[in-house]
Amino acid sequence: MANSTGPQMAFYGSQDMTYGYPEGVSIVDFVRPEIKPYVHQHWYNYPPVNPMWHYLLGVIYLCLGFISIIGNGMVIYLFAKCQALRTPANILVVNLALSDLIMLTTNVPFFTYNCFNGGVWMFSATYCEIYGCLGAITGVTSTWLLCMISFDRYNIICNGFNGPKLTNGKAIILAFISWAISVGFGIAPLFGWGKYILEGILTSCSYDYLTQDFNTRSYNIIIFVFDYFLPAAIIIFSYVFIVKAIFAHEAAMRAQAKKMNVTPSAPAKPNLSVQRSVSLDSPCQRFSVVHLLTPYALISLQVCWAT
């Protein structure tokens, strides 16, 4: 039977409660003292979130992480196993799978562990920086690789045989550029330009976008341009023209059929529909990535320059 008397009940019973926490408790109160230097003063103003959110996030990340590790691991295995799959385009794809797999193994397990253990950072301050750095490197690498893949699709669909051909050497260079950009900006906070700190509900570590000094602001504006704006612009440019080319091709086919007084057979119509769906599937996937990155990027930039 629960104890309904005594000083504890008197203390909690006399106060307003939020998710079981007394009024005035901050989310930072649950952070260990040695980690508090990695918490910006901004987060001291917020109460703890509903514990159910932590468990829900933990379950979601556990399920998605398990599925994604198997999927990306399979991509890497098949690329290494099958000679026929080692095409220039697939060099970019396997690098994307490798980048995602590194993030899944160095970020997701620790995030999930935190979610099931109170929702605050449970590891060392040093690993907070490592966690943020690895998350930044792999996240930016994946973004740039998606950008490279998008431009390759644009080149093939819109330019055809007239465009420059992607070779193994060019694909390796593009993959190297993607990794180099991300590593360069990812390790910069470890050497004093920018910083990695706890963010949000203090379950994970990421860029410091709250400190309003020249060091932090200059770093954030640069990574906004090179880690978000440029790749997002190239992805959007590529797939806008890809979609236009797809519909233009269909219109030309219909016009040619009409000119020749030919009606597509019944079996051909579903095939054309499937081909269009497959062709449009990739642009939708890339646009969804840009759509997911945009709120975080814009809010980070806004907060960094807010007064």
C-alpha positions as protocol buffer text, in pm:
chain_id: "A"
residue {
  index: 1
  type: MET
  ca { x: 0 y: 0 z: 0 }
}
residue {
  index: 2
  type: ALA
  ca { x: 131 y: 347 z: -85 }
}
residue {
  index: 3
  type: ASN
  ca { x: 231 y: 574 z: 201 }
}
residue {
  index: 4
  type: SER
  ca { x: -20 y: 862 z: 207 }
}
residue {
  index: 5
  type: THR
  ca { x: 123 y: 1038 z: 510 }
}
residue {
  index: 6
  type: GLY
  ca { x: 454 y: 1178 z: 628 }
}
residue {
  index: 7
  type: PRO
  ca { x: 681 y: 1464 z: 522 }
}
residue {
  index: 8
  type: GLN
  ca { x: 724 y: 1343 z: 162 }
}
residue {
  index: 9
  type: MET
  ca { x: 350 y: 1340 z: 103 }
}
residue {
  index: 10
  type: ALA
  ca { x: 316 y: 1677 z: 273 }
}
residue {
  index: 11
  type: PHE
  ca { x: 587 y: 1823 z: 47 }
}
residue {
  index: 12
  type: TYR
  ca { x: 448 y: 1689 z: -279 }
}
residue {
  index: 13
  type: GLY
  ca { x: 87 y: 1735 z: -179 }
}
residue {
  index: 14
  type: SER
  ca { x: 136 y: 2104 z: -117 }
}
residue {
  index: 15
  type: GLN
  ca { x: 272 y: 2176 z: -466 }
}
residue {
  index: 16
  type: ASP
  ca { x: 144 y: 2174 z: -820 }
}
residue {
  index: 17
  type: MET
  ca { x: 269 y: 1870 z: -1006 }
}
residue {
  index: 18
  type: THR
  ca { x: 369 y: 1832 z: -1370 }
}
residue {
  index: 19
  type: TYR
  ca { x: 416 y: 1472 z: -1485 }
}
residue {
  index: 20
  type: GLY
  ca { x: 491 y: 1379 z: -1124 }
}
residue {
  index: 21
  type: TYR
  ca { x: 754 y: 1651 z: -1077 }
}
residue {
  index: 22
  type: PRO
  ca { x: 700 y: 1937 z: -829 }
}
residue {
  index: 23
  type: GLU
  ca { x: 669 y: 2292 z: -959 }
}
residue {
  index: 24
  type: GLY
  ca { x: 1002 y: 2464 z: -1014 }
}
residue {
  index: 25
  type: VAL
  ca { x: 1199 y: 2153 z: -1110 }
}
residue {
  index: 26
  type: SER
  ca { x: 1410 y: 2208 z: -1422 }
}
residue {
  index: 27
  type: ILE
  ca { x: 1509 y: 1950 z: -1680 }
}
residue {
  index: 28
  type: VAL
  ca { x: 1870 y: 2032 z: -1593 }
}
residue {
  index: 29
  type: ASP
  ca { x: 1819 y: 1917 z: -1233 }
}
residue {
  index: 30
  type: PHE
  ca { x: 1851 y: 1557 z: -1352 }
}
residue {
  index: 31
  type: VAL
  ca { x: 2188 y: 1614 z: -1523 }
}
residue {
  index: 32
  type: ARG
  ca { x: 2503 y: 1499 z: -1342 }
}
residue {
  index: 33
  type: PRO
  ca { x: 2726 y: 1785 z: -1214 }
}
residue {
  index: 34
  type: GLU
  ca { x: 3018 y: 1697 z: -1443 }
}
residue {
  index: 35
  type: ILE
  ca { x: 2789 y: 1722 z: -1748 }
}
residue {
  index: 36
  type: LYS
  ca { x: 2628 y: 2056 z: -1659 }
}
residue {
  index: 37
  type: PRO
  ca { x: 2904 y: 2263 z: -1829 }
}
residue {
  index: 38
  type: TYR
  ca { x: 2771 y: 2109 z: -2152 }
}
residue {
  index: 39
  type: VAL
  ca { x: 2419 y: 2241 z: -2089 }
}
residue {
  index: 40
  type: HIS
  ca { x: 2338 y: 2590 z: -2215 }
}
residue {
  index: 41
  type: GLN
  ca { x: 2170 y: 2827 z: -1971 }
}
residue {
  index: 42
  type: HIS
  ca { x: 1868 y: 2837 z: -2203 }
}
residue {
  index: 43
  type: TRP
  ca { x: 1757 y: 2488 z: -2099 }
}
residue {
  index: 44
  type: TYR
  ca { x: 1743 y: 2580 z: -1729 }
}
residue {
  index: 45
  type: ASN
  ca { x: 1410 y: 2750 z: -1802 }
}
residue {
  index: 46
  type: TYR
  ca { x: 1229 y: 2431 z: -1901 }
}
residue {
  index: 47
  type: PRO
  ca { x: 1059 y: 2169 z: -1682 }
}
residue {
  index: 48
  type: PRO
  ca { x: 1109 y: 1796 z: -1741 }
}
residue {
  index: 49
  type: VAL
  ca { x: 910 y: 1647 z: -2026 }
}
residue {
  index: 50
  type: ASN
  ca { x: 659 y: 1368 z: -1986 }
}
residue {
  index: 51
  type: PRO
  ca { x: 865 y: 1051 z: -1919 }
}
residue {
  index: 52
  type: MET
  ca { x: 650 y: 864 z: -2169 }
}
residue {
  index: 53
  type: TRP
  ca { x: 809 y: 1065 z: -2450 }
}
residue {
  index: 54
  type: HIS
  ca { x: 1148 y: 921 z: -2358 }
}
residue {
  index: 55
  type: TYR
  ca { x: 1018 y: 564 z: -2366 }
}
residue {
  index: 56
  type: LEU
  ca { x: 833 y: 628 z: -2692 }
}
residue {
  index: 57
  type: LEU
  ca { x: 1145 y: 771 z: -2856 }
}
residue {
  index: 58
  type: GLY
  ca { x: 1349 y: 481 z: -2721 }
}
residue {
  index: 59
  type: VAL
  ca { x: 1114 y: 224 z: -2874 }
}
residue {
  index: 60
  type: ILE
  ca { x: 1101 y: 410 z: -3207 }
}
residue {
  index: 61
  type: TYR
  ca { x: 1480 y: 442 z: -3229 }
}
residue {
  index: 62
  type: LEU
  ca { x: 1528 y: 80 z: -3123 }
}
residue {
  index: 63
  type: CYS
  ca { x: 1298 y: -48 z: -3398 }
}
residue {
  index: 64
  type: LEU
  ca { x: 1417 y: 186 z: -3673 }
}
residue {
  index: 65
  type: GLY
  ca { x: 1781 y: 136 z: -3573 }
}
residue {
  index: 66
  type: PHE
  ca { x: 1752 y: -243 z: -3590 }
}
residue {
  index: 67
  type: ILE
  ca { x: 1584 y: -235 z: -3931 }
}
residue {
  index: 68
  type: SER
  ca { x: 1828 y: 25 z: -4068 }
}
residue {
  index: 69
  type: ILE
  ca { x: 2138 y: -160 z: -3947 }
}
residue {
  index: 70
  type: ILE
  ca { x: 2021 y: -474 z: -4126 }
}
residue {
  index: 71
  type: GLY
  ca { x: 1930 y: -280 z: -4441 }
}
residue {
  index: 72
  type: ASN
  ca { x: 2251 y: -78 z: -4468 }
}
residue {
  index: 73
  type: GLY
  ca { x: 2461 y: -379 z: -4370 }
}
residue {
  index: 74
  type: MET
  ca { x: 2299 y: -579 z: -4649 }
}
residue {
  index: 75
  type: VAL
  ca { x: 2377 y: -304 z: -4902 }
}
residue {
  index: 76
  type: ILE
  ca { x: 2745 y: -306 z: -4803 }
}
residue {
  index: 77
  type: TYR
  ca { x: 2758 y: -688 z: -4805 }
}
residue {
  index: 78
  type: LEU
  ca { x: 2602 y: -717 z: -5151 }
}
residue {
  index: 79
  type: PHE
  ca { x: 2831 y: -448 z: -5292 }
}
residue {
  index: 80
  type: ALA
  ca { x: 3136 y: -634 z: -5159 }
}
residue {
  index: 81
  type: LYS
  ca { x: 3005 y: -976 z: -5267 }
}
residue {
  index: 82
  type: CYS
  ca { x: 2873 y: -906 z: -5619 }
}
residue {
  index: 83
  type: GLN
  ca { x: 3112 y: -776 z: -5882 }
}
residue {
  index: 84
  type: ALA
  ca { x: 2823 y: -672 z: -6108 }
}
residue {
  index: 85
  type: LEU
  ca { x: 2697 y: -426 z: -5845 }
}
residue {
  index: 86
  type: ARG
  ca { x: 3023 y: -231 z: -5829 }
}
residue {
  index: 87
  type: THR
  ca { x: 2908 y: 40 z: -6067 }
}
residue {
  index: 88
  type: PRO
  ca { x: 2999 y: 409 z: -6033 }
}
residue {
  index: 89
  type: ALA
  ca { x: 2651 y: 501 z: -5911 }
}
residue {
  index: 90
  type: ASN
  ca { x: 2660 y: 224 z: -5653 }
}
residue {
  index: 91
  type: ILE
  ca { x: 2992 y: 351 z: -5518 }
}
residue {
  index: 92
  type: LEU
  ca { x: 2799 y: 657 z: -5400 }
}
residue {
  index: 93
  type: VAL
  ca { x: 2517 y: 437 z: -5268 }
}
residue {
  index: 94
  type: VAL
  ca { x: 2750 y: 212 z: -5067 }
}
residue {
  index: 95
  type: ASN
  ca { x: 2922 y: 516 z: -4917 }
}
residue {
  index: 96
  type: LEU
  ca { x: 2578 y: 642 z: -4817 }
}
residue {
  index: 97
  type: ALA
  ca { x: 2505 y: 306 z: -4654 }
}
residue {
  index: 98
  type: LEU
  ca { x: 2841 y: 314 z: -4474 }
}
residue {
  index: 99
  type: SER
  ca { x: 2779 y: 665 z: -4345 }
}
residue {
  index: 100
  type: ASP
  ca { x: 2433 y: 571 z: -4220 }
}
residue {
  index: 101
  type: LEU
  ca { x: 2567 y: 252 z: -4061 }
}
residue {
  index: 102
  type: ILE
  ca { x: 2834 y: 446 z: -3870 }
}
residue {
  index: 103
  type: MET
  ca { x: 2568 y: 683 z: -3736 }
}
residue {
  index: 104
  type: LEU
  ca { x: 2343 y: 391 z: -3645 }
}
residue {
  index: 105
  type: THR
  ca { x: 2618 y: 218 z: -3446 }
}
residue {
  index: 106
  type: THR
  ca { x: 2773 y: 524 z: -3277 }
}
residue {
  index: 107
  type: ASN
  ca { x: 2465 y: 737 z: -3205 }
}
residue {
  index: 108
  type: VAL
  ca { x: 2144 y: 534 z: -3196 }
}
residue {
  index: 109
  type: PRO
  ca { x: 2240 y: 280 z: -2924 }
}
residue {
  index: 110
  type: PHE
  ca { x: 2352 y: 557 z: -2687 }
}
residue {
  index: 111
  type: PHE
  ca { x: 2046 y: 770 z: -2758 }
}
residue {
  index: 112
  type: THR
  ca { x: 1821 y: 471 z: -2696 }
}
residue {
  index: 113
  type: TYR
  ca { x: 2003 y: 387 z: -2371 }
}
residue {
  index: 114
  type: ASN
  ca { x: 1952 y: 743 z: -2250 }
}
residue {
  index: 115
  type: CYS
  ca { x: 1582 y: 727 z: -2336 }
}
residue {
  index: 116
  type: PHE
  ca { x: 1531 y: 419 z: -2120 }
}
residue {
  index: 117
  type: ASN
  ca { x: 1737 y: 560 z: -1831 }
}
residue {
  index: 118
  type: GLY
  ca { x: 1563 y: 883 z: -1743 }
}
residue {
  index: 119
  type: GLY
  ca { x: 1607 y: 1066 z: -2071 }
}
residue {
  index: 120
  type: VAL
  ca { x: 1924 y: 1257 z: -1980 }
}
residue {
  index: 121
  type: TRP
  ca { x: 2282 y: 1210 z: -2096 }
}
residue {
  index: 122
  type: MET
  ca { x: 2420 y: 905 z: -1912 }
}
residue {
  index: 123
  type: PHE
  ca { x: 2771 y: 898 z: -2056 }
}
residue {
  index: 124
  type: SER
  ca { x: 3086 y: 1105 z: -2015 }
}
residue {
  index: 125
  type: ALA
  ca { x: 3137 y: 1464 z: -2123 }
}
residue {
  index: 126
  type: THR
  ca { x: 3406 y: 1346 z: -2362 }
}
residue {
  index: 127
  type: TYR
  ca { x: 3170 y: 1109 z: -2537 }
}
residue {
  index: 128
  type: CYS
  ca { x: 2919 y: 1392 z: -2569 }
}
residue {
  index: 129
  type: GLU
  ca { x: 3171 y: 1563 z: -2797 }
}
residue {
  index: 130
  type: ILE
  ca { x: 3253 y: 1239 z: -2979 }
}
residue {
  index: 131
  type: TYR
  ca { x: 2882 y: 1162 z: -3020 }
}
residue {
  index: 132
  type: GLY
  ca { x: 2813 y: 1508 z: -3161 }
}
residue {
  index: 133
  type: CYS
  ca { x: 3116 y: 1492 z: -3389 }
}
residue {
  index: 134
  type: LEU
  ca { x: 3030 y: 1149 z: -3531 }
}
residue {
  index: 135
  type: GLY
  ca { x: 2667 y: 1250 z: -3574 }
}
residue {
  index: 136
  type: ALA
  ca { x: 2773 y: 1565 z: -3758 }
}
residue {
  index: 137
  type: ILE
  ca { x: 3021 y: 1385 z: -3983 }
}
residue {
  index: 138
  type: THR
  ca { x: 2787 y: 1104 z: -4083 }
}
residue {
  index: 139
  type: GLY
  ca { x: 2482 y: 1329 z: -4115 }
}
residue {
  index: 140
  type: VAL
  ca { x: 2659 y: 1578 z: -4341 }
}
residue {
  index: 141
  type: THR
  ca { x: 2827 y: 1300 z: -4540 }
}
residue {
  index: 142
  type: SER
  ca { x: 2489 y: 1141 z: -4608 }
}
residue {
  index: 143
  type: THR
  ca { x: 2343 y: 1476 z: -4712 }
}
residue {
  index: 144
  type: TRP
  ca { x: 2625 y: 1545 z: -4958 }
}
residue {
  index: 145
  type: LEU
  ca { x: 2613 y: 1189 z: -5095 }
}
residue {
  index: 146
  type: LEU
  ca { x: 2239 y: 1228 z: -5156 }
}
residue {
  index: 147
  type: CYS
  ca { x: 2327 y: 1551 z: -5333 }
}
residue {
  index: 148
  type: MET
  ca { x: 2584 y: 1372 z: -5553 }
}
residue {
  index: 149
  type: ILE
  ca { x: 2339 y: 1091 z: -5631 }
}
residue {
  index: 150
  type: SER
  ca { x: 2069 y: 1344 z: -5718 }
}
residue {
  index: 151
  type: PHE
  ca { x: 2296 y: 1529 z: -5958 }
}
residue {
  index: 152
  type: ASP
  ca { x: 2402 y: 1200 z: -6119 }
}
residue {
  index: 153
  type: ARG
  ca { x: 2033 y: 1113 z: -6175 }
}
residue {
  index: 154
  type: TYR
  ca { x: 1979 y: 1460 z: -6324 }
}
residue {
  index: 155
  type: ASN
  ca { x: 2275 y: 1414 z: -6557 }
}
residue {
  index: 156
  type: ILE
  ca { x: 2153 y: 1074 z: -6680 }
}
residue {
  index: 157
  type: ILE
  ca { x: 1785 y: 1162 z: -6724 }
}
residue {
  index: 158
  type: CYS
  ca { x: 1813 y: 1519 z: -6850 }
}
residue {
  index: 159
  type: ASN
  ca { x: 2139 y: 1503 z: -7049 }
}
residue {
  index: 160
  type: GLY
  ca { x: 2143 y: 1138 z: -7154 }
}
residue {
  index: 161
  type: PHE
  ca { x: 2441 y: 1044 z: -7368 }
}
residue {
  index: 162
  type: ASN
  ca { x: 2537 y: 1411 z: -7409 }
}
residue {
  index: 163
  type: GLY
  ca { x: 2625 y: 1455 z: -7042 }
}
residue {
  index: 164
  type: PRO
  ca { x: 2957 y: 1368 z: -6877 }
}
residue {
  index: 165
  type: LYS
  ca { x: 2970 y: 1000 z: -6784 }
}
residue {
  index: 166
  type: LEU
  ca { x: 3018 y: 902 z: -6420 }
}
residue {
  index: 167
  type: THR
  ca { x: 3318 y: 670 z: -6393 }
}
residue {
  index: 168
  type: ASN
  ca { x: 3451 y: 475 z: -6097 }
}
residue {
  index: 169
  type: GLY
  ca { x: 3725 y: 732 z: -6052 }
}
residue {
  index: 170
  type: LYS
  ca { x: 3481 y: 1025 z: -6056 }
}
residue {
  index: 171
  type: ALA
  ca { x: 3249 y: 846 z: -5814 }
}
residue {
  index: 172
  type: ILE
  ca { x: 3535 y: 784 z: -5571 }
}
residue {
  index: 173
  type: ILE
  ca { x: 3635 y: 1152 z: -5593 }
}
residue {
  index: 174
  type: LEU
  ca { x: 3276 y: 1264 z: -5527 }
}
residue {
  index: 175
  type: ALA
  ca { x: 3251 y: 1028 z: -5229 }
}
residue {
  index: 176
  type: PHE
  ca { x: 3585 y: 1157 z: -5098 }
}
residue {
  index: 177
  type: ILE
  ca { x: 3467 y: 1518 z: -5132 }
}
residue {
  index: 178
  type: SER
  ca { x: 3152 y: 1433 z: -4935 }
}
residue {
  index: 179
  type: TRP
  ca { x: 3354 y: 1278 z: -4654 }
}
residue {
  index: 180
  type: ALA
  ca { x: 3614 y: 1557 z: -4659 }
}
residue {
  index: 181
  type: ILE
  ca { x: 3355 y: 1835 z: -4624 }
}
residue {
  index: 182
  type: SER
  ca { x: 3182 y: 1660 z: -4336 }
}
residue {
  index: 183
  type: VAL
  ca { x: 3502 y: 1566 z: -4153 }
}
residue {
  index: 184
  type: GLY
  ca { x: 3640 y: 1918 z: -4190 }
}
residue {
  index: 185
  type: PHE
  ca { x: 3336 y: 2086 z: -4040 }
}
residue {
  index: 186
  type: GLY
  ca { x: 3266 y: 1798 z: -3800 }
}
residue {
  index: 187
  type: ILE
  ca { x: 3600 y: 1811 z: -3619 }
}
residue {
  index: 188
  type: ALA
  ca { x: 3621 y: 2193 z: -3613 }
}
residue {
  index: 189
  type: PRO
  ca { x: 3439 y: 2220 z: -3274 }
}
residue {
  index: 190
  type: LEU
  ca { x: 3696 y: 1984 z: -3122 }
}
residue {
  index: 191
  type: PHE
  ca { x: 3960 y: 2244 z: -3205 }
}
residue {
  index: 192
  type: GLY
  ca { x: 3772 y: 2548 z: -3079 }
}
residue {
  index: 193
  type: TRP
  ca { x: 3556 y: 2668 z: -3369 }
}
residue {
  index: 194
  type: GLY
  ca { x: 3202 y: 2603 z: -3253 }
}
residue {
  index: 195
  type: LYS
  ca { x: 3114 y: 2354 z: -2981 }
}
residue {
  index: 196
  type: TYR
  ca { x: 2919 y: 2036 z: -2912 }
}
residue {
  index: 197
  type: ILE
  ca { x: 2675 y: 2052 z: -2621 }
}
residue {
  index: 198
  type: LEU
  ca { x: 2359 y: 1882 z: -2496 }
}
residue {
  index: 199
  type: GLU
  ca { x: 2044 y: 1999 z: -2668 }
}
residue {
  index: 200
  type: GLY
  ca { x: 1668 y: 1986 z: -2635 }
}
residue {
  index: 201
  type: ILE
  ca { x: 1556 y: 1730 z: -2380 }
}
residue {
  index: 202
  type: LEU
  ca { x: 1925 y: 1665 z: -2302 }
}
residue {
  index: 203
  type: THR
  ca { x: 1924 y: 1312 z: -2441 }
}
residue {
  index: 204
  type: SER
  ca { x: 2175 y: 1381 z: -2719 }
}
residue {
  index: 205
  type: CYS
  ca { x: 2460 y: 1614 z: -2811 }
}
residue {
  index: 206
  type: SER
  ca { x: 2481 y: 1835 z: -3118 }
}
residue {
  index: 207
  type: TYR
  ca { x: 2605 y: 2172 z: -3243 }
}
residue {
  index: 208
  type: ASP
  ca { x: 2589 y: 2466 z: -3004 }
}
residue {
  index: 209
  type: TYR
  ca { x: 2354 y: 2707 z: -3179 }
}
residue {
  index: 210
  type: LEU
  ca { x: 2252 y: 2899 z: -2864 }
}
residue {
  index: 211
  type: THR
  ca { x: 2570 y: 3079 z: -2760 }
}
residue {
  index: 212
  type: GLN
  ca { x: 2563 y: 3420 z: -2925 }
}
residue {
  index: 213
  type: ASP
  ca { x: 2928 y: 3503 z: -2974 }
}
residue {
  index: 214
  type: PHE
  ca { x: 3125 y: 3548 z: -3296 }
}
residue {
  index: 215
  type: ASN
  ca { x: 3283 y: 3203 z: -3271 }
}
residue {
  index: 216
  type: THR
  ca { x: 2950 y: 3021 z: -3251 }
}
residue {
  index: 217
  type: ARG
  ca { x: 2767 y: 3244 z: -3497 }
}
residue {
  index: 218
  type: SER
  ca { x: 3039 y: 3225 z: -3762 }
}
residue {
  index: 219
  type: TYR
  ca { x: 3053 y: 2846 z: -3734 }
}
residue {
  index: 220
  type: ASN
  ca { x: 2676 y: 2809 z: -3758 }
}
residue {
  index: 221
  type: ILE
  ca { x: 2639 y: 3035 z: -4060 }
}
residue {
  index: 222
  type: ILE
  ca { x: 2916 y: 2845 z: -4243 }
}
residue {
  index: 223
  type: ILE
  ca { x: 2771 y: 2501 z: -4170 }
}
residue {
  index: 224
  type: PHE
  ca { x: 2425 y: 2629 z: -4266 }
}
residue {
  index: 225
  type: VAL
  ca { x: 2560 y: 2723 z: -4608 }
}
residue {
  index: 226
  type: PHE
  ca { x: 2785 y: 2421 z: -4673 }
}
residue {
  index: 227
  type: ASP
  ca { x: 2605 y: 2147 z: -4478 }
}
residue {
  index: 228
  type: TYR
  ca { x: 2247 y: 2239 z: -4562 }
}
residue {
  index: 229
  type: PHE
  ca { x: 2184 y: 2515 z: -4816 }
}
residue {
  index: 230
  type: LEU
  ca { x: 2421 y: 2407 z: -5096 }
}
residue {
  index: 231
  type: PRO
  ca { x: 2334 y: 2034 z: -5097 }
}
residue {
  index: 232
  type: ALA
  ca { x: 1964 y: 2110 z: -5052 }
}
residue {
  index: 233
  type: ALA
  ca { x: 1973 y: 2356 z: -5343 }
}
residue {
  index: 234
  type: ILE
  ca { x: 2145 y: 2102 z: -5569 }
}
residue {
  index: 235
  type: ILE
  ca { x: 1896 y: 1828 z: -5471 }
}
residue {
  index: 236
  type: ILE
  ca { x: 1600 y: 2056 z: -5540 }
}
residue {
  index: 237
  type: PHE
  ca { x: 1750 y: 2180 z: -5868 }
}
residue {
  index: 238
  type: SER
  ca { x: 1823 y: 1825 z: -5985 }
}
residue {
  index: 239
  type: TYR
  ca { x: 1483 y: 1678 z: -5911 }
}
residue {
  index: 240
  type: VAL
  ca { x: 1281 y: 1975 z: -6033 }
}
residue {
  index: 241
  type: PHE
  ca { x: 1440 y: 1923 z: -6374 }
}
residue {
  index: 242
  type: ILE
  ca { x: 1407 y: 1544 z: -6346 }
}
residue {
  index: 243
  type: VAL
  ca { x: 1034 y: 1571 z: -6281 }
}
residue {
  index: 244
  type: LYS
  ca { x: 998 y: 1820 z: -6567 }
}
residue {
  index: 245
  type: ALA
  ca { x: 1187 y: 1582 z: -6796 }
}
residue {
  index: 246
  type: ILE
  ca { x: 965 y: 1288 z: -6696 }
}
residue {
  index: 247
  type: PHE
  ca { x: 643 y: 1474 z: -6771 }
}
residue {
  index: 248
  type: ALA
  ca { x: 789 y: 1623 z: -7090 }
}
residue {
  index: 249
  type: HIS
  ca { x: 884 y: 1274 z: -7206 }
}
residue {
  index: 250
  type: GLU
  ca { x: 535 y: 1143 z: -7136 }
}
residue {
  index: 251
  type: ALA
  ca { x: 380 y: 1438 z: -7319 }
}
residue {
  index: 252
  type: ALA
  ca { x: 607 y: 1376 z: -7617 }
}
residue {
  index: 253
  type: MET
  ca { x: 513 y: 1007 z: -7622 }
}
residue {
  index: 254
  type: ARG
  ca { x: 142 y: 1090 z: -7613 }
}
residue {
  index: 255
  type: ALA
  ca { x: 186 y: 1350 z: -7887 }
}
residue {
  index: 256
  type: GLN
  ca { x: 378 y: 1102 z: -8102 }
}
residue {
  index: 257
  type: ALA
  ca { x: 113 y: 834 z: -8048 }
}
residue {
  index: 258
  type: LYS
  ca { x: -161 y: 1082 z: -8140 }
}
residue {
  index: 259
  type: LYS
  ca { x: 31 y: 1191 z: -8447 }
}
residue {
  index: 260
  type: MET
  ca { x: 68 y: 830 z: -8558 }
}
residue {
  index: 261
  type: ASN
  ca { x: -297 y: 764 z: -8467 }
}
residue {
  index: 262
  type: VAL
  ca { x: -188 y: 491 z: -8227 }
}
residue {
  index: 263
  type: THR
  ca { x: -370 y: 409 z: -7903 }
}
residue {
  index: 264
  type: PRO
  ca { x: -160 y: 250 z: -7626 }
}
residue {
  index: 265
  type: SER
  ca { x: -268 y: -105 z: -7555 }
}
residue {
  index: 266
  type: ALA
  ca { x: -433 y: -189 z: -7223 }
}
residue {
  index: 267
  type: PRO
  ca { x: -126 y: -373 z: -7085 }
}
residue {
  index: 268
  type: ALA
  ca { x: 99 y: -81 z: -7181 }
}
residue {
  index: 269
  type: LYS
  ca { x: -92 y: 176 z: -6976 }
}
residue {
  index: 270
  type: PRO
  ca { x: -20 y: 16 z: -6637 }
}
residue {
  index: 271
  type: ASN
  ca { x: 345 y: -25 z: -6740 }
}
residue {
  index: 272
  type: LEU
  ca { x: 372 y: 346 z: -6818 }
}
residue {
  index: 273
  type: SER
  ca { x: 209 y: 427 z: -6485 }
}
residue {
  index: 274
  type: VAL
  ca { x: 454 y: 201 z: -6300 }
}
residue {
  index: 275
  type: GLN
  ca { x: 751 y: 354 z: -6482 }
}
residue {
  index: 276
  type: ARG
  ca { x: 638 y: 703 z: -6388 }
}
residue {
  index: 277
  type: SER
  ca { x: 582 y: 600 z: -6026 }
}
residue {
  index: 278
  type: VAL
  ca { x: 931 y: 449 z: -6006 }
}
residue {
  index: 279
  type: SER
  ca { x: 1085 y: 755 z: -6170 }
}
residue {
  index: 280
  type: LEU
  ca { x: 908 y: 991 z: -5929 }
}
residue {
  index: 281
  type: ASP
  ca { x: 981 y: 779 z: -5620 }
}
residue {
  index: 282
  type: SER
  ca { x: 1344 y: 890 z: -5596 }
}
residue {
  index: 283
  type: PRO
  ca { x: 1265 y: 1264 z: -5615 }
}
residue {
  index: 284
  type: CYS
  ca { x: 1005 y: 1220 z: -5340 }
}
residue {
  index: 285
  type: GLN
  ca { x: 1263 y: 1048 z: -5119 }
}
residue {
  index: 286
  type: ARG
  ca { x: 1521 y: 1323 z: -5171 }
}
residue {
  index: 287
  type: PHE
  ca { x: 1265 y: 1600 z: -5116 }
}
residue {
  index: 288
  type: SER
  ca { x: 1159 y: 1429 z: -4792 }
}
residue {
  index: 289
  type: VAL
  ca { x: 1520 y: 1447 z: -4670 }
}
residue {
  index: 290
  type: VAL
  ca { x: 1535 y: 1819 z: -4746 }
}
residue {
  index: 291
  type: HIS
  ca { x: 1194 y: 1863 z: -4582 }
}
residue {
  index: 292
  type: LEU
  ca { x: 1317 y: 1692 z: -4264 }
}
residue {
  index: 293
  type: LEU
  ca { x: 1641 y: 1892 z: -4247 }
}
residue {
  index: 294
  type: THR
  ca { x: 1484 y: 2231 z: -4312 }
}
residue {
  index: 295
  type: PRO
  ca { x: 1307 y: 2295 z: -3977 }
}
residue {
  index: 296
  type: TYR
  ca { x: 1618 y: 2209 z: -3773 }
}
residue {
  index: 297
  type: ALA
  ca { x: 1846 y: 2414 z: -3995 }
}
residue {
  index: 298
  type: LEU
  ca { x: 1621 y: 2722 z: -4000 }
}
residue {
  index: 299
  type: ILE
  ca { x: 1543 y: 2715 z: -3627 }
}
residue {
  index: 300
  type: SER
  ca { x: 1913 y: 2673 z: -3543 }
}
residue {
  index: 301
  type: LEU
  ca { x: 2001 y: 2970 z: -3761 }
}
residue {
  index: 302
  type: GLN
  ca { x: 1718 y: 3181 z: -3620 }
}
residue {
  index: 303
  type: VAL
  ca { x: 1810 y: 3103 z: -3257 }
}
residue {
  index: 304
  type: CYS
  ca { x: 2176 y: 3173 z: -3322 }
}
residue {
  index: 305
  type: TRP
  ca { x: 2094 y: 3526 z: -3438 }
}
residue {
  index: 306
  type: ALA
  ca { x: 1799 y: 3597 z: -3208 }
}
residue {
  index: 307
  type: THR
  ca { x: 1819 y: 3882 z: -2960 }
}
